[in-house]
Amino acid sequence: DRVLKGFSDATSEAVADHLDEQGVSVHLNAAAESIAGGGAVEAVVTADGRVPVEMVLLGTGVRPRTDLAEAAGIELGPTGAIATDAYRETNVEGVYAAGDCAEAEHVVTGDPAYVPLALTANRHGRAIGRTIAGTPTEGGAVAGTAAVKAFDVEAARTGVLDHGKAREAGFDPVTETIDANSRAGYYPEGGTVRVTLTADRESGRVLGGSLVSEYGEGAVHRSHALVGAVTEGVTVGELSNYDLAYAPPFNTTWDPILTAAKVLGGQL
């Protein structure tokens, strides 16, 4: 029903609008039923009709490859990926799992999560290497951090943004979205950063965030501050006091992250 479902609604809308500006036709809620053509592809057939095309890129998603593990008696977790402890060891002593076949703990919910991304695989693989070499090392939890570039916009997300998932984890989520300048208003160039921030109503804990901006205006790099906030379980009040860098070529006095935290704090 929208692009970038793992991001906030506001981020999805901004990216969809930009795709439209670039001449990209987005067909939402249109399941691809078949690919039509003789010697070459001619169209994608959906419930709404045929979409003429000259080439198809089919994205089918990612699933953990666990056949070998299951055959060896290694347990899978609730996500369908291989279950491990904090040191990435499976239920079979001396057998470890990391990367796109294994699950990990989510920093917000504490539940097993399947986030098949490169940094997770690298962190956990390195931790396993240290552990089996004699220095027990935890691989660390995941926040579901991701970033994407679409033509001239960039977007990033981290933590839990979906209110349903937040409630399942025992939180009462509240979300606010703000638009702020990426640089000092009197400084040449610059653009707009849209920040969506979600927090728990009772505790004020930051649960997740999503950002979008013009390419090069800092949505992705600003998301790193939110990753720290989500991982450490800080409140929006604490986040609003982060001592983030300011200089006119890079930022406004109040970074958009700080502004979002202040606005959401007021809402709470």
HUFENZI-V765795 format. One record per helix or strand. SS is the DSSP state (A for helix, B for strand). FROM is the first residue (numbers start at 1). TO is the last residue. If there is no record, write none. Layout:
SS;FROM;TO / SS;FROM;TO
This chain:
A;9;21 / B;32;37 / B;41;46 / B;49;52 / A;67;71 / B;76;76 / B;82;82 / B;89;89 / B;96;96 / B;102;102 / B;104;106 / B;112;113 / A;118;132 / B;142;142 / B;146;150 / B;153;159 / A;163;168 / B;173;181 / B;192;200 / B;205;214 / A;219;232 / B;235;235 / A;236;240 / A;256;267
